[in-house]
Amino acid sequence: MNITGQDLILACSAIGAGLAVIAGIGPGVGQGYAAGAAAAAVGRNPGAKGDITSTMLLGQAVAETTGLYGLLIAFLLLFVQPLT
């Protein structure tokens, strides 16, 4: 098997894109935990539903940025291929 430099770059780009998409696991787990904690908090204090929901959504938006950055890097590695 003869692997050229171009093939190696494409293979490494695909592997890097796969690893970058793994960055979506952390935000998914964190957002699920935050939603569960917010649901429990609303169950304990239904009067504070608006404050709890807005705080939860703000926290989830901040947590989601890491997953979106990972997806952006994956798209760049797959479609732009800056090293070729």
Distance bins in CASP14 RR format, pairs under 12 A and 6 or more apart:
PFRMAT RR
TARGET T0000
AUTHOR 0000-0000-0000
RMODE 2
METHOD distances of the structure
MODEL  1
1 7 0 0 0 0 1 0 0 0 0 0 0
1 8 0 0 0 0 0 1 0 0 0 0 0
2 8 0 0 0 0 0 1 0 0 0 0 0
3 9 0 0 0 0 0 1 0 0 0 0 0
3 10 0 0 0 0 0 1 0 0 0 0 0
3 11 0 0 0 0 1 0 0 0 0 0 0
3 12 0 0 0 0 0 1 0 0 0 0 0
4 10 0 0 0 0 1 0 0 0 0 0 0
4 11 0 0 0 0 0 1 0 0 0 0 0
4 84 0 0 0 0 0 1 0 0 0 0 0
5 11 0 0 0 0 1 0 0 0 0 0 0
5 12 0 0 0 0 1 0 0 0 0 0 0
5 13 0 0 0 0 0 1 0 0 0 0 0
5 83 0 0 0 0 1 0 0 0 0 0 0
5 84 0 0 0 0 1 0 0 0 0 0 0
6 12 0 0 0 0 0 1 0 0 0 0 0
6 13 0 0 0 0 0 1 0 0 0 0 0
6 81 0 0 0 0 1 0 0 0 0 0 0
6 83 0 0 0 0 1 0 0 0 0 0 0
6 84 1 0 0 1 0 0 0 0 0 0 0
7 13 0 0 0 0 0 1 0 0 0 0 0
7 14 0 0 0 0 0 1 0 0 0 0 0
7 84 0 0 0 0 0 1 0 0 0 0 0
8 14 0 0 0 0 0 1 0 0 0 0 0
8 15 0 0 0 0 0 1 0 0 0 0 0
8 83 0 0 0 0 1 0 0 0 0 0 0
8 84 0 0 0 0 0 1 0 0 0 0 0
9 15 0 0 0 0 0 1 0 0 0 0 0
9 16 0 0 0 0 0 1 0 0 0 0 0
9 77 0 0 0 0 0 1 0 0 0 0 0
9 81 1 0 0 1 0 0 0 0 0 0 0
9 82 0 0 0 0 1 0 0 0 0 0 0
9 83 1 0 1 0 0 0 0 0 0 0 0
9 84 1 0 1 0 0 0 0 0 0 0 0
10 16 0 0 0 0 0 1 0 0 0 0 0
10 17 0 0 0 0 0 1 0 0 0 0 0
10 77 0 0 0 0 1 0 0 0 0 0 0
10 78 0 0 0 0 1 0 0 0 0 0 0
10 79 0 0 0 0 0 1 0 0 0 0 0
10 81 1 0 0 1 0 0 0 0 0 0 0
10 83 0 0 0 0 1 0 0 0 0 0 0
10 84 1 0 0 1 0 0 0 0 0 0 0
11 17 0 0 0 0 0 1 0 0 0 0 0
11 18 0 0 0 0 0 1 0 0 0 0 0
11 77 0 0 0 0 0 1 0 0 0 0 0
11 78 0 0 0 0 0 1 0 0 0 0 0
11 81 0 0 0 0 0 1 0 0 0 0 0
11 83 0 0 0 0 0 1 0 0 0 0 0
12 18 0 0 0 0 0 1 0 0 0 0 0
12 19 0 0 0 0 0 1 0 0 0 0 0
12 77 0 0 0 0 1 0 0 0 0 0 0
12 78 0 0 0 0 0 1 0 0 0 0 0
12 81 0 0 0 0 0 1 0 0 0 0 0
12 82 0 0 0 0 0 1 0 0 0 0 0
12 83 0 0 0 0 1 0 0 0 0 0 0
12 84 0 0 0 0 0 1 0 0 0 0 0
13 19 0 0 0 0 0 1 0 0 0 0 0
13 20 0 0 0 0 0 1 0 0 0 0 0
13 73 0 0 0 0 0 1 0 0 0 0 0
13 74 0 0 0 0 1 0 0 0 0 0 0
13 75 0 0 0 0 0 1 0 0 0 0 0
13 76 0 0 0 0 1 0 0 0 0 0 0
13 77 1 0 1 0 0 0 0 0 0 0 0
13 78 1 0 0 1 0 0 0 0 0 0 0
13 79 0 0 0 0 1 0 0 0 0 0 0
13 80 0 0 0 0 1 0 0 0 0 0 0
13 81 1 0 1 0 0 0 0 0 0 0 0
13 82 0 0 0 0 1 0 0 0 0 0 0
13 83 1 0 0 1 0 0 0 0 0 0 0
13 84 0 0 0 0 1 0 0 0 0 0 0
14 20 0 0 0 0 0 1 0 0 0 0 0
14 21 0 0 0 0 0 1 0 0 0 0 0
14 74 0 0 0 0 1 0 0 0 0 0 0
14 77 1 0 0 1 0 0 0 0 0 0 0
14 78 1 0 0 1 0 0 0 0 0 0 0
14 79 0 0 0 0 0 1 0 0 0 0 0
14 81 0 0 0 0 0 1 0 0 0 0 0
15 21 0 0 0 0 0 1 0 0 0 0 0
15 22 0 0 0 0 0 1 0 0 0 0 0
15 74 0 0 0 0 0 1 0 0 0 0 0
15 77 0 0 0 0 1 0 0 0 0 0 0
15 78 0 0 0 0 0 1 0 0 0 0 0
16 22 0 0 0 0 1 0 0 0 0 0 0
16 23 0 0 0 0 0 1 0 0 0 0 0
16 70 0 0 0 0 0 1 0 0 0 0 0
16 73 0 0 0 0 1 0 0 0 0 0 0
16 74 1 0 0 1 0 0 0 0 0 0 0
16 75 0 0 0 0 0 1 0 0 0 0 0
16 76 0 0 0 0 0 1 0 0 0 0 0
16 77 1 0 1 0 0 0 0 0 0 0 0
16 78 0 0 0 0 1 0 0 0 0 0 0
16 81 0 0 0 0 0 1 0 0 0 0 0
16 83 0 0 0 0 0 1 0 0 0 0 0
17 23 0 0 0 0 0 1 0 0 0 0 0
17 70 0 0 0 0 1 0 0 0 0 0 0
17 71 0 0 0 0 1 0 0 0 0 0 0
17 72 0 0 0 0 0 1 0 0 0 0 0
17 73 1 0 0 1 0 0 0 0 0 0 0
17 74 1 0 1 0 0 0 0 0 0 0 0
17 75 1 0 0 1 0 0 0 0 0 0 0
17 76 0 0 0 0 1 0 0 0 0 0 0
17 77 1 0 1 0 0 0 0 0 0 0 0
17 78 1 0 1 0 0 0 0 0 0 0 0
17 79 0 0 0 0 1 0 0 0 0 0 0
17 80 0 0 0 0 0 1 0 0 0 0 0
17 81 0 0 0 0 0 1 0 0 0 0 0
18 24 0 0 0 0 0 1 0 0 0 0 0
18 25 0 0 0 0 0 1 0 0 0 0 0
18 70 0 0 0 0 1 0 0 0 0 0 0
18 71 0 0 0 0 0 1 0 0 0 0 0
18 73 0 0 0 0 1 0 0 0 0 0 0
18 74 1 0 0 1 0 0 0 0 0 0 0
18 75 0 0 0 0 0 1 0 0 0 0 0
18 77 0 0 0 0 1 0 0 0 0 0 0
18 78 0 0 0 0 1 0 0 0 0 0 0
19 25 0 0 0 0 0 1 0 0 0 0 0
19 70 0 0 0 0 1 0 0 0 0 0 0
19 73 0 0 0 0 1 0 0 0 0 0 0
19 74 0 0 0 0 1 0 0 0 0 0 0
19 77 0 0 0 0 1 0 0 0 0 0 0
20 66 0 0 0 0 0 1 0 0 0 0 0
20 67 0 0 0 0 1 0 0 0 0 0 0
20 68 0 0 0 0 0 1 0 0 0 0 0
20 69 0 0 0 0 1 0 0 0 0 0 0
20 70 1 0 1 0 0 0 0 0 0 0 0
20 71 1 0 0 1 0 0 0 0 0 0 0
20 72 0 0 0 0 1 0 0 0 0 0 0
20 73 1 0 1 0 0 0 0 0 0 0 0
20 74 1 0 1 0 0 0 0 0 0 0 0
20 75 0 0 0 0 1 0 0 0 0 0 0
20 76 0 0 0 0 1 0 0 0 0 0 0
20 77 1 0 0 1 0 0 0 0 0 0 0
20 78 0 0 0 0 1 0 0 0 0 0 0
21 27 0 0 0 0 0 1 0 0 0 0 0
21 66 0 0 0 0 0 1 0 0 0 0 0
21 67 0 0 0 0 1 0 0 0 0 0 0
21 68 0 0 0 0 0 1 0 0 0 0 0
21 69 0 0 0 0 0 1 0 0 0 0 0
21 70 1 0 0 1 0 0 0 0 0 0 0
21 71 1 0 0 1 0 0 0 0 0 0 0
21 72 0 0 0 0 0 1 0 0 0 0 0
21 73 0 0 0 0 1 0 0 0 0 0 0
21 74 1 0 1 0 0 0 0 0 0 0 0
21 75 0 0 0 0 1 0 0 0 0 0 0
21 77 0 0 0 0 0 1 0 0 0 0 0
21 78 0 0 0 0 1 0 0 0 0 0 0
22 28 0 0 0 0 0 1 0 0 0 0 0
22 66 0 0 0 0 0 1 0 0 0 0 0
22 67 0 0 0 0 1 0 0 0 0 0 0
22 70 0 0 0 0 1 0 0 0 0 0 0
22 71 0 0 0 0 0 1 0 0 0 0 0
22 73 0 0 0 0 0 1 0 0 0 0 0
22 74 0 0 0 0 1 0 0 0 0 0 0
23 29 0 0 0 0 0 1 0 0 0 0 0
23 63 0 0 0 0 0 1 0 0 0 0 0
23 64 0 0 0 0 0 1 0 0 0 0 0
23 65 0 0 0 0 0 1 0 0 0 0 0
23 66 1 0 1 0 0 0 0 0 0 0 0
23 67 1 0 1 0 0 0 0 0 0 0 0
23 68 0 0 0 0 1 0 0 0 0 0 0
23 69 1 0 0 1 0 0 0 0 0 0 0
23 70 1 0 1 0 0 0 0 0 0 0 0
23 71 1 0 0 1 0 0 0 0 0 0 0
23 72 0 0 0 0 0 1 0 0 0 0 0
23 73 0 0 0 0 1 0 0 0 0 0 0
23 74 0 0 0 0 1 0 0 0 0 0 0
24 30 0 0 0 0 0 1 0 0 0 0 0
24 31 0 0 0 0 0 1 0 0 0 0 0
24 63 0 0 0 0 1 0 0 0 0 0 0
24 64 0 0 0 0 1 0 0 0 0 0 0
24 65 0 0 0 0 0 1 0 0 0 0 0
24 66 1 0 0 1 0 0 0 0 0 0 0
24 67 1 0 1 0 0 0 0 0 0 0 0
24 68 0 0 0 0 1 0 0 0 0 0 0
24 69 0 0 0 0 1 0 0 0 0 0 0
24 70 1 0 0 1 0 0 0 0 0 0 0
24 71 1 0 0 1 0 0 0 0 0 0 0
24 72 0 0 0 0 0 1 0 0 0 0 0
24 73 0 0 0 0 0 1 0 0 0 0 0
24 74 0 0 0 0 0 1 0 0 0 0 0
25 31 0 0 0 0 0 1 0 0 0 0 0
25 32 0 0 0 0 0 1 0 0 0 0 0
25 63 0 0 0 0 0 1 0 0 0 0 0
25 66 0 0 0 0 0 1 0 0 0 0 0
25 67 0 0 0 0 1 0 0 0 0 0 0
25 70 0 0 0 0 0 1 0 0 0 0 0
26 32 0 0 0 0 0 1 0 0 0 0 0
26 33 0 0 0 0 0 1 0 0 0 0 0
26 34 0 0 0 0 0 1 0 0 0 0 0
26 63 0 0 0 0 1 0 0 0 0 0 0
26 64 0 0 0 0 0 1 0 0 0 0 0
26 65 0 0 0 0 0 1 0 0 0 0 0
26 66 1 0 0 1 0 0 0 0 0 0 0
26 67 1 0 0 1 0 0 0 0 0 0 0
26 70 0 0 0 0 0 1 0 0 0 0 0
27 33 0 0 0 0 0 1 0 0 0 0 0
27 34 0 0 0 0 0 1 0 0 0 0 0
27 59 0 0 0 0 0 1 0 0 0 0 0
27 60 0 0 0 0 1 0 0 0 0 0 0
27 61 0 0 0 0 0 1 0 0 0 0 0
27 62 0 0 0 0 1 0 0 0 0 0 0
27 63 1 0 1 0 0 0 0 0 0 0 0
27 64 1 0 1 0 0 0 0 0 0 0 0
27 65 0 0 0 0 1 0 0 0 0 0 0
27 66 1 0 1 0 0 0 0 0 0 0 0
27 67 1 0 1 0 0 0 0 0 0 0 0
27 68 0 0 0 0 1 0 0 0 0 0 0
27 69 0 0 0 0 0 1 0 0 0 0 0
27 70 0 0 0 0 1 0 0 0 0 0 0
27 71 0 0 0 0 0 1 0 0 0 0 0
28 34 0 0 0 0 1 0 0 0 0 0 0
28 35 0 0 0 0 1 0 0 0 0 0 0
28 60 0 0 0 0 1 0 0 0 0 0 0
28 63 1 0 0 1 0 0 0 0 0 0 0
28 64 0 0 0 0 1 0 0 0 0 0 0
28 66 0 0 0 0 1 0 0 0 0 0 0
28 67 0 0 0 0 1 0 0 0 0 0 0
28 68 0 0 0 0 0 1 0 0 0 0 0
29 35 0 0 0 0 0 1 0 0 0 0 0
29 36 0 0 0 0 0 1 0 0 0 0 0
29 60 0 0 0 0 0 1 0 0 0 0 0
29 63 0 0 0 0 1 0 0 0 0 0 0
29 66 0 0 0 0 0 1 0 0 0 0 0
29 67 0 0 0 0 0 1 0 0 0 0 0
30 36 0 0 0 0 1 0 0 0 0 0 0
30 37 0 0 0 0 1 0 0 0 0 0 0
30 38 0 0 0 0 0 1 0 0 0 0 0
30 56 0 0 0 0 0 1 0 0 0 0 0
30 59 0 0 0 0 1 0 0 0 0 0 0
30 60 0 0 0 0 1 0 0 0 0 0 0
30 62 0 0 0 0 0 1 0 0 0 0 0
30 63 1 0 0 1 0 0 0 0 0 0 0
30 64 0 0 0 0 1 0 0 0 0 0 0
30 66 0 0 0 0 0 1 0 0 0 0 0
30 67 0 0 0 0 0 1 0 0 0 0 0
31 37 0 0 0 0 0 1 0 0 0 0 0
31 38 0 0 0 0 0 1 0 0 0 0 0
31 56 0 0 0 0 1 0 0 0 0 0 0
31 57 0 0 0 0 0 1 0 0 0 0 0
31 58 0 0 0 0 0 1 0 0 0 0 0
31 59 0 0 0 0 1 0 0 0 0 0 0
31 60 1 0 1 0 0 0 0 0 0 0 0
31 61 0 0 0 0 1 0 0 0 0 0 0
31 62 0 0 0 0 0 1 0 0 0 0 0
31 63 1 0 1 0 0 0 0 0 0 0 0
31 64 1 0 0 1 0 0 0 0 0 0 0
31 65 0 0 0 0 0 1 0 0 0 0 0
31 66 0 0 0 0 0 1 0 0 0 0 0
31 67 0 0 0 0 0 1 0 0 0 0 0
32 38 0 0 0 0 1 0 0 0 0 0 0
32 39 0 0 0 0 1 0 0 0 0 0 0
32 56 0 0 0 0 1 0 0 0 0 0 0
32 59 0 0 0 0 0 1 0 0 0 0 0
32 60 0 0 0 0 1 0 0 0 0 0 0
32 63 0 0 0 0 1 0 0 0 0 0 0
32 64 0 0 0 0 0 1 0 0 0 0 0
33 39 0 0 0 0 0 1 0 0 0 0 0
33 40 0 0 0 0 0 1 0 0 0 0 0
33 56 0 0 0 0 0 1 0 0 0 0 0
33 59 0 0 0 0 0 1 0 0 0 0 0
33 60 0 0 0 0 0 1 0 0 0 0 0
33 63 0 0 0 0 1 0 0 0 0 0 0
34 40 0 0 0 0 0 1 0 0 0 0 0
34 41 0 0 0 0 0 1 0 0 0 0 0
34 52 0 0 0 0 0 1 0 0 0 0 0
34 53 0 0 0 0 0 1 0 0 0 0 0
34 55 0 0 0 0 1 0 0 0 0 0 0
34 56 1 0 1 0 0 0 0 0 0 0 0
34 57 0 0 0 0 1 0 0 0 0 0 0
34 58 0 0 0 0 0 1 0 0 0 0 0
34 59 1 0 0 1 0 0 0 0 0 0 0
34 60 1 0 1 0 0 0 0 0 0 0 0
34 61 0 0 0 0 0 1 0 0 0 0 0
34 62 0 0 0 0 0 1 0 0 0 0 0
34 63 1 0 0 1 0 0 0 0 0 0 0
34 64 0 0 0 0 0 1 0 0 0 0 0
35 41 0 0 0 0 0 1 0 0 0 0 0
35 42 0 0 0 0 0 1 0 0 0 0 0
35 52 0 0 0 0 0 1 0 0 0 0 0
35 53 0 0 0 0 0 1 0 0 0 0 0
35 55 0 0 0 0 0 1 0 0 0 0 0
35 56 1 0 0 1 0 0 0 0 0 0 0
35 57 0 0 0 0 1 0 0 0 0 0 0
35 59 0 0 0 0 0 1 0 0 0 0 0
35 60 1 0 0 1 0 0 0 0 0 0 0
35 63 0 0 0 0 0 1 0 0 0 0 0
36 42 0 0 0 0 1 0 0 0 0 0 0
36 43 0 0 0 0 0 1 0 0 0 0 0
36 52 0 0 0 0 0 1 0 0 0 0 0
36 56 0 0 0 0 1 0 0 0 0 0 0
36 60 0 0 0 0 0 1 0 0 0 0 0
37 43 0 0 0 0 0 1 0 0 0 0 0
37 44 0 0 0 0 0 1 0 0 0 0 0
37 52 0 0 0 0 1 0 0 0 0 0 0
37 55 0 0 0 0 0 1 0 0 0 0 0
37 56 1 0 0 1 0 0 0 0 0 0 0
37 59 0 0 0 0 0 1 0 0 0 0 0
37 60 0 0 0 0 0 1 0 0 0 0 0
38 44 0 0 0 0 0 1 0 0 0 0 0
38 45 0 0 0 0 0 1 0 0 0 0 0
38 48 0 0 0 0 0 1 0 0 0 0 0
38 49 0 0 0 0 1 0 0 0 0 0 0
38 50 0 0 0 0 0 1 0 0 0 0 0
38 51 0 0 0 0 0 1 0 0 0 0 0
38 52 1 0 1 0 0 0 0 0 0 0 0
38 53 1 0 0 1 0 0 0 0 0 0 0
38 54 0 0 0 0 0 1 0 0 0 0 0
38 55 1 0 0 1 0 0 0 0 0 0 0
38 56 1 0 1 0 0 0 0 0 0 0 0
38 57 0 0 0 0 1 0 0 0 0 0 0
38 58 0 0 0 0 0 1 0 0 0 0 0
38 59 0 0 0 0 0 1 0 0 0 0 0
38 60 0 0 0 0 1 0 0 0 0 0 0
39 45 0 0 0 0 0 1 0 0 0 0 0
39 46 0 0 0 0 0 1 0 0 0 0 0
39 49 0 0 0 0 0 1 0 0 0 0 0
39 52 0 0 0 0 1 0 0 0 0 0 0
39 53 0 0 0 0 1 0 0 0 0 0 0
39 56 0 0 0 0 1 0 0 0 0 0 0
40 46 0 0 0 0 0 1 0 0 0 0 0
40 52 0 0 0 0 1 0 0 0 0 0 0
40 56 0 0 0 0 0 1 0 0 0 0 0
41 47 0 0 0 0 0 1 0 0 0 0 0
41 48 1 0 0 1 0 0 0 0 0 0 0
41 49 0 0 0 0 1 0 0 0 0 0 0
41 50 0 0 0 0 0 1 0 0 0 0 0
41 51 0 0 0 0 1 0 0 0 0 0 0
41 52 1 0 1 0 0 0 0 0 0 0 0
41 53 0 0 0 0 1 0 0 0 0 0 0
41 55 0 0 0 0 1 0 0 0 0 0 0
41 56 0 0 0 0 1 0 0 0 0 0 0
42 48 1 0 0 1 0 0 0 0 0 0 0
42 49 1 0 1 0 0 0 0 0 0 0 0
42 50 0 0 0 0 1 0 0 0 0 0 0
42 51 0 0 0 0 1 0 0 0 0 0 0
42 52 1 0 1 0 0 0 0 0 0 0 0
42 53 1 0 0 1 0 0 0 0 0 0 0
42 55 0 0 0 0 0 1 0 0 0 0 0
42 56 0 0 0 0 1 0 0 0 0 0 0
43 49 0 0 0 0 1 0 0 0 0 0 0
43 52 0 0 0 0 1 0 0 0 0 0 0
44 52 0 0 0 0 1 0 0 0 0 0 0
45 51 0 0 0 0 1 0 0 0 0 0 0
45 52 1 0 0 1 0 0 0 0 0 0 0
46 52 0 0 0 0 1 0 0 0 0 0 0
46 53 0 0 0 0 0 1 0 0 0 0 0
47 53 0 0 0 0 0 1 0 0 0 0 0
48 54 0 0 0 0 0 1 0 0 0 0 0
48 55 0 0 0 0 1 0 0 0 0 0 0
48 56 0 0 0 0 0 1 0 0 0 0 0
49 55 0 0 0 0 0 1 0 0 0 0 0
49 56 0 0 0 0 0 1 0 0 0 0 0
50 56 0 0 0 0 1 0 0 0 0 0 0
50 57 0 0 0 0 1 0 0 0 0 0 0
50 58 0 0 0 0 0 1 0 0 0 0 0
51 57 0 0 0 0 0 1 0 0 0 0 0
51 58 0 0 0 0 0 1 0 0 0 0 0
52 58 0 0 0 0 0 1 0 0 0 0 0
52 59 0 0 0 0 0 1 0 0 0 0 0
53 59 0 0 0 0 0 1 0 0 0 0 0
53 60 0 0 0 0 0 1 0 0 0 0 0
54 60 0 0 0 0 0 1 0 0 0 0 0
54 61 0 0 0 0 0 1 0 0 0 0 0
55 61 0 0 0 0 0 1 0 0 0 0 0
55 62 0 0 0 0 0 1 0 0 0 0 0
56 62 0 0 0 0 0 1 0 0 0 0 0
56 63 0 0 0 0 0 1 0 0 0 0 0
57 63 0 0 0 0 0 1 0 0 0 0 0
57 64 0 0 0 0 0 1 0 0 0 0 0
58 64 0 0 0 0 0 1 0 0 0 0 0
58 65 0 0 0 0 0 1 0 0 0 0 0
59 65 0 0 0 0 0 1 0 0 0 0 0
60 66 0 0 0 0 0 1 0 0 0 0 0
60 67 0 0 0 0 0 1 0 0 0 0 0
61 67 0 0 0 0 0 1 0 0 0 0 0
61 68 0 0 0 0 0 1 0 0 0 0 0
62 68 0 0 0 0 0 1 0 0 0 0 0
63 69 0 0 0 0 0 1 0 0 0 0 0
64 70 0 0 0 0 0 1 0 0 0 0 0
64 71 0 0 0 0 0 1 0 0 0 0 0
65 71 0 0 0 0 0 1 0 0 0 0 0
65 72 0 0 0 0 0 1 0 0 0 0 0
66 72 0 0 0 0 0 1 0 0 0 0 0
66 73 0 0 0 0 0 1 0 0 0 0 0
67 73 0 0 0 0 1 0 0 0 0 0 0
67 74 0 0 0 0 1 0 0 0 0 0 0
68 74 0 0 0 0 0 1 0 0 0 0 0
68 75 0 0 0 0 0 1 0 0 0 0 0
69 75 0 0 0 0 0 1 0 0 0 0 0
69 76 0 0 0 0 0 1 0 0 0 0 0
70 76 0 0 0 0 1 0 0 0 0 0 0
70 77 0 0 0 0 1 0 0 0 0 0 0
70 78 0 0 0 0 0 1 0 0 0 0 0
71 77 0 0 0 0 0 1 0 0 0 0 0
71 78 0 0 0 0 0 1 0 0 0 0 0
72 78 0 0 0 0 0 1 0 0 0 0 0
72 79 0 0 0 0 0 1 0 0 0 0 0
72 80 0 0 0 0 0 1 0 0 0 0 0
73 79 0 0 0 0 0 1 0 0 0 0 0
73 80 0 0 0 0 0 1 0 0 0 0 0
73 82 0 0 0 0 0 1 0 0 0 0 0
74 80 0 0 0 0 0 1 0 0 0 0 0
75 81 0 0 0 0 0 1 0 0 0 0 0
75 82 0 0 0 0 0 1 0 0 0 0 0
76 82 1 0 0 1 0 0 0 0 0 0 0
76 83 0 0 0 0 0 1 0 0 0 0 0
77 83 0 0 0 0 1 0 0 0 0 0 0
77 84 0 0 0 0 0 1 0 0 0 0 0
78 84 0 0 0 0 0 1 0 0 0 0 0
END
